[in-house]
Amino acid sequence: MPASTTDSEPIQASGSTTLPSFYSPRRTAVEEQGDVKDADFSVLTASTNGTLAPANGDNTQDGSSSSSSSSSSSSSSSASASASASSASSSAEQLTQPPPSLISPQFTPPSTPGTSTPLPISVPRGVPVDSSLPDNTGGCGSSHPRLLDPLPEVECVVRARIPTTTGAEMFLHLYTNNVDNKEHLAIVFGHNIRSKSLDAPRPGETEMDRLIRGAYTGRLYPGRTTSGLGPGEESTQKEDGPKEEYGPPLVRIHSECYTGETVWSARCDCGEQLDEAARLMSHPDNKAGGIIIYLRQEGRGIGLGEKLKAYNLQDLGNDTVEANLLLRHPADARSYGLATAMLLDLGQKEIRLLTNNPDKIRAVEGPNREIVVRERVPMIPLSWKGKGGFRAPEVEGYLKTKIEKMGHMLDLGSLPR
């Protein structure tokens, strides 16, 4: 007598196996074999090579073989029926997951989005700020630095194109002023940012004089004799488009740091910040251009000699602020009036400021808000973001002091442990 069919045994189809439309082994339209919701999945099991086959192991495309196999199965012993039931139960468990044939072999997403999928590097996002709002509401901190009025007088005396080791290029502008006898610099990325004082004509100068001091448009090339564009030449400014189309440029106010930029000091992150600012401003996505105002005020304004004395005091157990105070200097003796005047000479009225220091926002804007900072773009240490950089006990103590004693807007909780 044939063994009775239990619920756990696979149900055999007569004639042909019913398959849903998304299975590749069958080419029969769904409307000929019923709706997908009526399809019998219990007759299928996944083979070891990832293809689908009937639970009894026969070819799904041969209806007679399926029928013959059914007859043979009915005459098997009860032990064989029990094994078939176990096999069917295992098949049902396998079919709770999508068959391998339904998963595209072209791309398997990572378990955590963003950890393995490469993301395009773009211009960093800024935090909107407004110094005209009450304290602690405009994102500019509560400090109001003392600003000198009027602004210093500045003049760009020469400009030169600098090709860089990364393949980008920038224009280095050298400025003089009526406040000190130092040569301050503006590192400009983009062809649509020009100096008014540089382009202004000077009495008695020739066209070659203008070419030599960098007061030209377009590019220099052997044999060029005029500072303006000649017939058939196109301005690079047209290639970049009007600056209003891309919004305010990215600006970094950077104070000279010989120890951090030249002799690889791990007491500060100044060298890393300068490199990162240049990378962000030269990025192809940054269409608005960028400006690094490089001020010659070493050691937060106290000079290199006093700064080295402060280093010795730090080795004696003082932090960077305490060391300056012990030397009878302010914690921060820098001023930014020269930066404001240089930005105005470069035609800037609104900027995106790359800084963690809220005091810089009001200081750079000037005594009468000659310049408006629209956004503050944070400068997160690369090691905090897991993107290289460097770590040292000295620089971590330095950053901790800047956060706790100088109000820098960094999250101390994100410091790697």
Residue pairs with C-beta under 8 A, 6 or more apart in sequence:
2 74
2 75
3 74
3 76
3 78
3 81
5 11
6 81
6 85
8 85
8 88
8 89
9 81
9 84
9 85
9 88
10 42
10 43
10 54
10 55
10 56
10 84
10 88
10 91
11 40
11 42
11 43
12 43
12 56
12 66
12 67
12 69
12 70
13 40
13 43
13 66
14 63
14 67
15 63
15 67
16 28
16 33
16 61
16 63
16 66
17 26
17 40
17 43
17 44
17 54
17 60
17 63
17 66
18 33
18 34
18 38
18 39
18 40
19 25
19 26
19 28
19 33
19 39
19 44
19 60
20 30
20 36
20 39
21 29
21 30
21 36
22 102
23 52
23 101
24 101
25 51
25 52
25 60
25 61
26 60
26 61
30 36
33 39
41 95
42 55
42 88
42 91
42 92
43 54
43 55
44 52
44 53
44 54
44 55
44 60
44 91
44 95
45 52
45 53
45 54
45 55
45 87
45 90
45 91
45 94
45 95
46 52
46 91
46 94
46 95
46 99
46 100
47 53
50 99
50 100
50 101
51 101
52 60
52 99
52 101
53 59
53 60
54 60
54 66
55 84
55 87
55 88
55 91
56 66
56 69
56 70
56 73
56 84
58 65
58 66
58 69
59 65
60 66
73 80
73 84
76 84
109 117
110 116
110 117
120 285
121 283
121 285
122 283
122 285
123 250
123 280
123 283
123 285
123 286
124 280
124 377
124 378
125 377
126 352
126 374
126 375
126 376
126 377
127 139
127 375
127 376
127 377
127 378
128 139
128 374
128 375
129 138
129 139
129 140
129 361
129 373
129 374
129 375
129 376
130 138
130 139
130 140
131 138
131 140
131 361
131 362
131 365
131 369
131 373
132 138
132 369
135 141
135 142
136 142
139 358
139 361
139 376
140 358
140 361
140 362
140 373
141 358
141 359
141 361
141 407
141 409
143 358
143 359
143 362
143 407
144 362
145 359
145 362
145 363
147 337
147 362
147 363
147 366
147 367
148 335
148 337
148 367
149 367
149 368
150 367
151 337
151 340
151 341
151 344
151 366
151 367
151 370
152 177
152 178
152 179
152 337
152 338
152 341
153 177
153 178
153 341
154 175
154 176
154 177
154 184
154 197
154 338
154 341
154 342
154 345
155 175
155 176
155 177
155 197
155 345
156 173
156 174
156 175
156 186
156 195
156 197
156 198
156 345
157 174
157 175
157 176
157 198
157 213
158 173
158 174
158 198
158 213
158 214
159 171
159 172
159 173
159 174
159 195
159 198
159 213
159 214
159 215
160 171
160 172
160 214
161 169
161 170
161 171
161 219
161 220
162 169
162 170
162 171
162 172
163 169
164 170
164 278
164 282
166 279
166 282
168 189
168 278
168 282
170 187
170 188
170 189
170 278
170 281
170 282
171 187
171 188
171 214
172 185
172 186
172 187
172 188
173 185
173 186
173 187
173 188
173 195
173 198
173 214
173 346
174 183
174 184
174 185
175 183
175 184
175 185
175 186
175 338
175 342
175 345
176 183
177 184
177 338
177 341
179 337
179 338
182 296
183 296
184 293
184 294
184 295
184 296
184 338
184 342
185 293
185 294
186 195
186 291
186 292
186 293
186 294
186 342
186 346
187 278
187 291
187 292
187 294
188 289
188 290
188 291
188 346
189 278
189 281
189 282
189 286
189 289
189 290
189 291
190 240
190 249
190 288
190 289
190 290
191 236
191 237
191 239
191 240
191 289
192 237
192 240
192 241
192 242
192 243
192 289
193 243
193 249
193 289
193 291
193 346
193 347
193 348
194 346
194 347
195 345
195 346
196 345
196 346
196 347
197 345
198 213
198 214
198 215
199 215
202 209
207 225
207 226
207 227
208 225
210 216
210 227
211 220
211 224
211 225
211 227
215 227
216 224
216 227
216 228
217 227
217 228
217 229
217 235
217 236
217 237
218 229
218 233
218 234
218 235
218 236
219 236
224 230
229 235
240 287
240 289
241 287
243 249
243 288
243 289
245 287
246 287
246 288
246 289
247 288
247 352
248 288
248 348
248 350
248 351
248 352
248 374
248 375
249 288
249 289
249 290
249 291
249 348
249 351
249 352
250 277
250 280
250 281
250 286
250 288
250 289
250 290
250 291
250 351
250 352
250 354
250 377
251 290
251 291
251 292
251 293
251 343
251 348
251 351
251 352
251 353
251 354
251 364
252 273
252 274
252 277
252 281
252 290
252 291
252 292
252 293
252 353
252 354
252 355
253 293
253 295
253 336
253 339
253 353
253 355
253 360
253 364
254 270
254 273
254 274
254 277
254 292
254 293
254 294
254 295
255 270
255 295
255 297
255 298
255 300
255 301
255 334
256 294
256 295
256 296
256 297
256 298
257 265
257 268
257 270
257 271
257 298
257 299
258 298
258 304
259 265
259 267
259 268
259 304
259 307
259 311
260 267
260 268
260 269
260 270
260 271
261 270
261 271
261 274
264 271
265 271
266 390
266 392
266 394
266 395
267 311
267 314
267 320
267 394
267 395
267 398
268 395
268 398
269 381
269 389
269 395
269 398
269 399
272 381
272 382
272 389
272 390
273 379
274 292
276 379
276 382
277 290
277 292
277 354
277 379
278 292
280 286
280 290
280 354
281 289
281 290
281 291
281 292
282 290
288 352
291 343
291 346
291 348
291 351
293 338
293 339
293 342
293 343
295 334
295 336
295 338
295 339
297 333
297 334
297 335
298 304
298 307
299 306
299 307
299 310
300 324
300 331
300 332
300 333
300 334
301 329
301 330
301 332
301 333
301 334
301 335
302 310
302 324
302 327
302 329
302 333
306 327
306 329
309 323
309 327
310 320
310 323
310 324
310 327
311 323
313 322
313 323
313 326
313 327
314 320
314 323
314 394
318 326
319 397
319 398
319 401
319 405
320 398
320 401
320 402
321 331
321 401
321 405
321 406
324 330
324 331
324 332
324 333
325 331
331 405
331 406
332 359
332 406
335 363
336 360
336 363
336 364
337 366
339 364
340 364
340 365
340 366
340 370
340 371
343 351
343 364
343 371
344 370
344 371
348 371
349 371
349 372
350 371
350 372
350 373
350 374
351 364
351 371
351 372
351 373
351 374
352 373
352 374
352 375
352 376
352 377
353 360
353 361
353 364
353 373
353 375
353 376
353 377
354 377
354 379
355 361
355 376
355 377
355 379
356 378
356 379
356 402
356 408
356 409
356 410
357 406
357 407
357 408
357 409
358 376
358 407
358 408
358 409
359 407
361 373
361 376
364 371
364 373
365 371
365 372
365 373
376 409
378 409
378 410
380 410
380 414
381 389
381 399
382 388
382 389
383 389
383 390
383 391
383 416
384 414
384 415
384 416
391 416
396 415
399 408
399 410
399 415
400 412
400 415
402 408
402 410
403 410
403 412
404 412
